[in-house]
């Protein structure tokens, strides 16, 4: 039976509309969706008319994920130092949710997208954090009412990585390094343990070649503290070559076309593979080779990942070298930028060669202490044996 005030604008489409006269007598039409929703909405509007309401409540404008994503990037541009990372992650999020209503994204959708088998727990948490920030900002502006990312459980990050570089490996990286800017980054990271973001943000004005110093300004570091270091001969010569002909506001590390270096993950992977400190692997087959022999034989496309030494391992190496050089811990923490000693101790990694050297020293010390006592005892036993005979 056909109900008055409810109709399909296009017969057979399944999209039902309602038609009613509001309290002022004006004819209004609204799209409801299914027939059941249309019936419920029609009765609701008729009740509102009887109550004397001039207009029904305003329906919220459909806000797409694209809109709140742009708001989040604007916030990152103004308030965060990790803008470049946010842009890269947001590009992937837009591929997933582009064009969808923001409130239509569910926690299940997010969990499904973040269940990449090749992603580390830390990577998943960074994407989840960016999504949560995006929805939090949208809730502040009244564009959405819920934050689905908050209902997605964070993964436990197990910081078990203990990679570091010894002097022999460092020289292999130096010999394989093809670019001046990368060579300078390598030297500074291995010597002082500065973070990648801190190094890439350096400007020419922060270097004083007369005093042979480099400084990080307050507010530009992870813990907001400023730092200053005195350059070694190696770092001095490399930085001097990097800033030749540049202005005071120019970036210290620039590529061959004078564009500032923002991300060098691909270049770093190629350097480590060339130096024998890393390798590529097939994400589909998990075969440590490039090209993948399985995918090449099957003539199918595949993507490759990198495993091996990362740039942050240089920071661990710098801490270990400072400890081995007997630099006072308070001074070393000022150089590397560690505010808490517990984090510094976690970075002070002991290599197997250090453990072997400690055992060797322990044996040498024990022999030096025992030898004077063993000789007289041996002689006394010899005299006693002679008397007994």
C-alpha angles and dihedrals in degrees: 000000000000115000120218115247094024122093146149112247089206112028114239093015094109091227110121128198134193130222123198143146116248126219091280093052094252115144113237133186127199134182111236108171117224123032092252091052090048092053092049093047092048092054090046093053093046089052091051090051091053089050089057099246111158095208134011119246114288115261115233115254113250106256115199126213089245091065097051090043090059090049090054092050090050089053091049090050091055104035112020135070092206094070094129092052091047091052092052093048094044090054089061092044090053090054088056102042106019113144095008121124108260094233091050091069107098132196087249091057091051094047091049092052094046094051093094106152093214095051122102120231090250091054092052091049092051091054091046091050092051091049091049091050090049093054094041091057090046091052090052090055093046094244096121134019102209138044108217093184090067090065092056108091116236117239123242110254112216107201095201097136111120103170121151140161126239125205094265092052091045091056090049089055090047092053092048095045111111101185133063095220092051091046090054092047089050093052095047093046093049095044103040105015095230117169121255093245092050092053096046091052093057116123128198092250089063092065123079108191092181093062091028092233138134124198138194113214123232112269095026097085131075094257093036091242122129122232138193130197137185112235125239118227091259094051092042094055093045095049091045089057092045095056098040109134095003130127125242094259096046122109115260094220113054133156126242091277091053094251114139116257109248104161129008103172093124093046091047092051091051091050094051093046090050090050092047094247098111143020142205123243135192111253091206099049100018089230113154095230141090117238095031110234092211096051092041091054092047090046094229129137119252141173127233133219132198128236128179138055116014128197092249089064086073088064091056089047092052091052091049092048092050090051092049090049089056092239108167109262094234090055093045091052090052090053097047096036099240110153097183122055093213091064091044091054090051088056093047091091120182115221125216089251089056090052092048090048091050091052091048092051091047091054092047091050092048092050091050091054097043100042098075091052096046096055098058091044091054091050093049091051089051092053091047091051091051092052092048091052 
